[in-house]
């Protein structure tokens, strides 16, 4: 269960969070080149909002619809830590034992960060059903290279999701090894580990979602007073989000990668005409595809 909040690492000891090149598997993972185009599945209203505002809404990691997703990294980290502790004798008060015990205690911590989901697949029936309304939806294709540039300007990094348990175990094991080598008091090291775990945990996703081929924009820790933090209603509660601006040194809407795919629809011709007008209205290149799925919604 998530409880104690920890300070954003980019404003409070950034050197204690390992850069990707200091953790072997993490370094290889974040060096992977994304597909030229990445797609975001969304509703008609959200599509219009994205095109009009040139922003996308990154979700707060601690307010995801699926609470199990937050627990995945914690559960695997607990397994790695217990494996490291092994069958140590009672009364073992070595520094490593105290650090590992502190890391286990730190697993209930959290940090305020945000993420935005994309997929390598432009036309995936499971994602039409999961992330779009039954009446119809769209997948928006962005230039991954341009998107990574504007996101990095706002403190986000682009990473592929990891679905394989052995790779997840290796990633978290690398973070633990990094912090075990850190100098300082065991409790301070445990706090640093909690920051690292929270910072990289959105990369991990359950293997049942592997077919989605998801990539994520993931933020550094963000102060809730940041001007791009906003709030919206969801299921009768207030939920925070971060408005990632798609403007700056690069243009994620650039040709030839920007395009919009119309999801399964009862009126595909009408949907195409309306989308054509919407793109013209917002001054964007008209590049439209349509789902090949015979599914037409409920």
C-alpha positions as CSV (number, residue, x, y, z in Angstrom):
1,X,0.0,0.0,0.0
2,X,1.4,3.4,-0.9
3,X,1.8,5.7,2.1
4,X,4.7,8.0,2.8
5,X,5.6,10.6,0.2
6,X,9.2,11.2,-0.7
7,X,10.7,14.4,-2.2
8,X,11.0,14.7,-6.0
9,X,14.5,13.4,-6.8
10,X,15.3,16.1,-9.4
11,X,15.1,18.8,-6.7
12,X,16.6,16.9,-3.8
13,X,19.7,14.8,-4.3
14,X,19.6,14.1,-8.1
15,X,23.0,12.3,-8.0
16,X,21.6,9.6,-5.7
17,X,19.3,8.4,-8.4
18,X,21.3,6.3,-10.8
19,X,21.5,7.5,-14.4
20,X,20.6,4.7,-16.8
21,X,24.3,4.2,-17.8
22,X,25.1,3.2,-14.3
23,X,22.7,0.3,-14.2
24,X,23.6,-2.4,-16.8
25,X,20.1,-3.6,-17.9
26,X,18.6,-0.1,-17.5
27,X,21.3,1.3,-19.7
28,X,20.5,-1.2,-22.5
29,X,16.8,-0.8,-22.1
30,X,16.7,3.0,-22.5
31,X,19.1,2.8,-25.4
32,X,16.6,0.9,-27.4
33,X,15.4,2.9,-30.4
34,X,11.6,3.4,-30.6
35,X,9.6,2.8,-33.8
36,X,9.5,6.0,-35.9
37,X,5.9,6.5,-35.0
38,X,4.2,5.8,-31.7
39,X,0.4,5.8,-31.2
40,X,-1.9,7.0,-28.4
41,X,-5.5,5.6,-28.3
42,X,-8.1,8.1,-27.2
43,X,-11.6,9.4,-27.4
44,X,-13.1,11.9,-29.9
45,X,-13.2,14.6,-27.3
46,X,-9.6,14.0,-26.2
47,X,-8.4,14.0,-29.8
48,X,-9.9,17.4,-30.3
49,X,-8.4,18.7,-27.1
50,X,-4.9,17.4,-28.0
51,X,-5.0,19.0,-31.5
52,X,-6.4,22.3,-30.2
53,X,-4.1,22.7,-27.2
54,X,-1.0,20.9,-28.6
55,X,-0.7,19.1,-25.2
56,X,-1.2,15.6,-24.0
57,X,-2.3,14.7,-20.5
58,X,0.1,12.6,-18.5
59,X,-1.5,10.6,-15.7
60,X,-0.3,10.7,-12.1
61,X,1.3,7.3,-11.4
62,X,-0.2,7.1,-7.9
63,X,-3.8,7.6,-9.3
64,X,-3.8,4.9,-12.0
65,X,-7.1,3.1,-12.7
66,X,-5.3,-0.2,-12.1
67,X,-3.8,-0.2,-8.6
68,X,-2.2,-3.6,-9.4
69,X,0.2,-1.9,-11.8
70,X,1.7,0.2,-9.0
71,X,2.2,-2.9,-6.9
72,X,4.0,-4.9,-9.5
73,X,7.4,-3.2,-9.1
74,X,7.0,-3.2,-5.3
75,X,6.2,-6.9,-5.3
76,X,9.2,-7.8,-7.5
77,X,11.5,-5.6,-5.5
78,X,10.4,-7.3,-2.3
79,X,11.3,-10.7,-3.9
80,X,14.7,-9.5,-5.0
81,X,15.5,-8.0,-1.6
82,X,14.4,-11.1,0.3
83,X,16.6,-13.2,-2.1
84,X,19.5,-10.9,-1.3
85,X,18.9,-11.3,2.4
86,X,18.8,-15.1,2.0
87,X,19.2,-17.3,5.1
88,X,21.3,-14.9,7.2
89,X,21.8,-16.0,10.8
90,X,19.7,-14.4,13.5
91,X,21.4,-11.3,14.9
92,X,23.3,-10.5,11.7
93,X,23.8,-6.8,12.1
94,X,26.1,-6.2,9.1
95,X,25.8,-3.0,7.2
96,X,24.5,-4.8,4.1
97,X,21.8,-6.5,6.1
98,X,20.7,-3.2,7.7
99,X,20.6,-1.5,4.3
100,X,18.5,-4.3,2.7
101,X,16.1,-4.3,5.7
102,X,15.8,-0.5,5.3
103,X,15.0,-1.0,1.6
104,X,12.2,-3.4,2.4
105,X,10.8,-0.9,4.9
106,X,11.0,1.8,2.2
107,X,8.7,0.0,-0.3
108,X,5.6,1.8,0.9
109,X,7.0,5.2,-0.1
110,X,5.9,7.1,-3.2
111,X,6.9,10.0,-5.4
112,X,4.8,12.4,-7.5
113,X,5.5,11.5,-11.1
114,X,3.4,11.3,-14.3
115,X,3.3,9.1,-17.4
116,X,1.8,9.1,-20.8
117,X,1.1,5.8,-22.7
118,X,1.8,5.1,-26.3
119,X,1.9,1.9,-28.4
120,X,3.9,0.7,-31.4
121,X,0.7,-0.7,-32.8
122,X,-1.7,1.7,-34.7
123,X,-4.6,-0.7,-35.0
124,X,-4.9,-3.1,-32.1
125,X,-8.4,-4.4,-31.3
126,X,-7.7,-4.9,-27.6
127,X,-6.6,-1.3,-27.2
128,X,-9.6,0.0,-29.1
129,X,-11.7,-1.8,-26.6
130,X,-9.7,-0.9,-23.5
131,X,-8.8,2.8,-24.1
132,X,-11.6,4.1,-26.4
133,X,-15.3,4.6,-25.8
134,X,-17.6,2.0,-27.3
135,X,-19.0,4.6,-29.7
136,X,-15.6,5.0,-31.4
137,X,-12.1,6.3,-30.9
138,X,-8.8,7.2,-32.6
139,X,-5.2,6.4,-32.4
140,X,-2.9,9.4,-32.9
141,X,0.5,8.7,-34.4
142,X,3.4,11.0,-33.3
143,X,7.0,11.2,-34.4
144,X,8.7,9.3,-31.6
145,X,12.0,11.2,-32.1
146,X,10.3,14.6,-32.0
147,X,8.1,13.6,-29.1
148,X,11.2,12.5,-27.1
149,X,12.8,15.9,-27.6
150,X,9.9,18.0,-26.4
151,X,9.2,15.7,-23.5
152,X,12.8,15.8,-22.4
153,X,12.6,19.6,-22.2
154,X,9.9,19.1,-19.6
155,X,11.7,16.4,-17.5
156,X,10.3,13.3,-19.2
157,X,12.1,10.3,-20.7
158,X,10.8,7.8,-23.2
159,X,11.0,4.1,-22.4
160,X,9.6,0.8,-23.6
161,X,7.6,-1.2,-21.1
162,X,9.3,-4.4,-19.8
163,X,6.9,-7.4,-19.6
164,X,9.4,-10.3,-19.0
165,X,9.8,-11.2,-15.3
166,X,13.5,-12.1,-15.6
167,X,14.2,-8.7,-17.2
168,X,12.1,-6.9,-14.5
169,X,14.0,-8.9,-11.8
170,X,17.3,-7.9,-13.4
171,X,16.4,-4.2,-13.6
172,X,15.4,-4.0,-10.0
173,X,18.4,-6.1,-9.0
174,X,20.6,-3.5,-10.7
175,X,19.1,-0.7,-8.8
176,X,19.6,-2.5,-5.5
177,X,23.2,-3.2,-6.3
178,X,23.8,0.4,-7.2
179,X,22.5,1.6,-3.9
180,X,24.3,-1.1,-1.9
181,X,27.5,0.4,-3.1
182,X,26.5,3.9,-1.9
183,X,28.2,5.5,1.0
184,X,26.1,6.9,3.9
185,X,23.7,5.9,6.6
186,X,21.5,2.8,5.9
187,X,18.3,4.8,6.3
188,X,19.4,7.4,3.8
189,X,20.4,4.8,1.3
190,X,17.0,3.1,1.7
191,X,15.3,6.4,1.0
192,X,17.5,6.9,-2.1
193,X,16.5,3.4,-3.3
194,X,12.8,4.2,-2.8
195,X,13.3,7.2,-5.1
196,X,15.0,5.1,-7.7
197,X,12.3,2.4,-7.5
198,X,9.5,4.9,-7.9
199,X,11.3,6.7,-10.7
200,X,11.8,3.6,-12.8
201,X,8.8,1.5,-11.7
202,X,6.5,2.7,-14.6
203,X,8.7,0.8,-17.0
204,X,7.4,-2.5,-15.5
205,X,4.1,-3.9,-16.7
206,X,2.4,-7.3,-16.3
207,X,3.2,-9.8,-19.0
208,X,-0.5,-10.1,-19.9
209,X,-0.3,-6.7,-21.6
210,X,2.8,-7.6,-23.8
211,X,0.8,-7.5,-27.0
212,X,0.2,-3.8,-26.5
213,X,3.9,-3.1,-27.2
214,X,3.7,0.0,-24.9
215,X,6.1,2.8,-24.7
216,X,5.8,5.5,-22.0
217,X,6.8,9.1,-21.4
218,X,7.7,9.1,-17.7
219,X,8.5,12.2,-15.7
220,X,11.0,13.0,-13.0
221,X,9.5,13.9,-9.6
222,X,7.3,16.9,-10.1
223,X,6.2,19.5,-7.5
224,X,2.4,19.6,-7.3
225,X,2.7,23.4,-7.5
226,X,4.1,23.2,-11.0
227,X,2.2,25.3,-13.5
228,X,1.6,22.4,-15.8
229,X,0.0,20.3,-13.1
230,X,-3.8,20.3,-13.4
231,X,-6.7,18.4,-11.9
232,X,-9.8,16.7,-13.4
233,X,-12.7,14.7,-12.1
234,X,-12.7,10.9,-12.3
235,X,-15.3,8.7,-10.6
236,X,-16.4,11.5,-8.3
237,X,-12.9,12.3,-7.1
238,X,-10.2,14.8,-8.0
239,X,-7.2,13.4,-9.9
240,X,-4.0,15.2,-10.8
241,X,-2.4,15.2,-14.3
242,X,0.5,17.0,-16.1
243,X,0.0,18.8,-19.4
244,X,2.9,17.8,-21.6
245,X,3.4,20.5,-24.2
246,X,4.0,19.3,-27.7
247,X,5.7,22.4,-28.8
248,X,9.3,23.6,-28.5
249,X,12.5,22.6,-30.1
250,X,10.7,19.8,-32.1
251,X,7.4,19.1,-33.7
252,X,5.7,15.7,-32.8
253,X,3.0,16.5,-35.4
254,X,5.5,16.6,-38.3
255,X,5.2,14.6,-41.5
256,X,5.6,11.8,-42.4
257,X,4.9,10.3,-39.0
258,X,1.9,12.2,-37.7
259,X,-1.3,10.5,-38.6
260,X,-4.7,9.6,-37.1
261,X,-6.3,6.2,-37.4
262,X,-10.0,5.9,-37.0
263,X,-11.1,3.1,-34.7
264,X,-13.9,0.5,-35.4
265,X,-16.9,2.6,-36.3
266,X,-20.5,2.1,-37.4
267,X,-20.1,4.9,-39.8
268,X,-16.5,4.9,-41.1
269,X,-17.2,7.2,-44.1
270,X,-18.8,9.8,-41.8
271,X,-16.0,9.5,-39.3
272,X,-13.4,10.1,-42.0
273,X,-15.1,13.2,-43.3
274,X,-15.4,14.7,-39.8
275,X,-11.8,13.9,-39.0
276,X,-10.7,15.5,-42.3
277,X,-12.4,18.7,-41.3
278,X,-11.0,18.6,-37.8
279,X,-7.4,18.3,-39.0
280,X,-7.9,21.1,-41.6
281,X,-9.4,23.2,-38.8
282,X,-6.3,22.8,-36.6
283,X,-3.9,23.3,-39.5
284,X,-2.5,19.8,-39.4
285,X,-1.5,17.5,-42.3
286,X,-4.4,15.3,-43.4
287,X,-3.1,11.8,-42.9
288,X,-5.9,9.4,-42.1
289,X,-6.1,5.7,-41.7
290,X,-8.9,3.4,-40.7
291,X,-9.0,0.3,-38.6
292,X,-9.0,-3.0,-40.4
293,X,-11.0,-4.7,-37.6
294,X,-14.5,-5.9,-38.5
295,X,-15.5,-5.0,-34.9
296,X,-18.1,-2.2,-34.8
297,X,-18.6,-1.6,-31.1
298,X,-21.4,-2.6,-28.8
